[in-house]
Amino acid sequence: MNHLPEPTRVVRLPDGTHVYADQMPATFQSGPQVVHQHIHQAAPDRTVQRLALGSGVGAGAVAAGVYFGPLLGGMLTAIAANIAMLAFLALILAWGVHTVVKSTGSSEGAAAVKNARRLARRRRR
């Protein structure tokens, strides 16, 4: 185990001069790599956030998009399910009323239907 510091290295440059390795000119290093991505290429759950940040609205809008986006989706789904259930219930009730009225209809009702049909035929002629 060697606890001594590394000796400084001397490097010979292409022009023949010698310099210490820690004094050499730094090679070109590019800055941080920036990925350019358009809004329509973003993941769907990030589009609102990118629009909010791009328009300069700030972190509050991003946080609201993160929180209220899924909440809005769940709320609309629940509303649609409630409307579908109410429509199904209305259909069942209408069918039940129709069945009851049809089965309990009297002979007077049947006679009224026949008279209405006769009148309709006379008017067509």
Summary of the structure (lengths in Angstrom):
residues: 125
radius of gyration: 41.1
end to end distance: 119.4
largest distance: 123.0
contacts: 200
relative contact order: 0.04
helix: 64%
strand: 5%
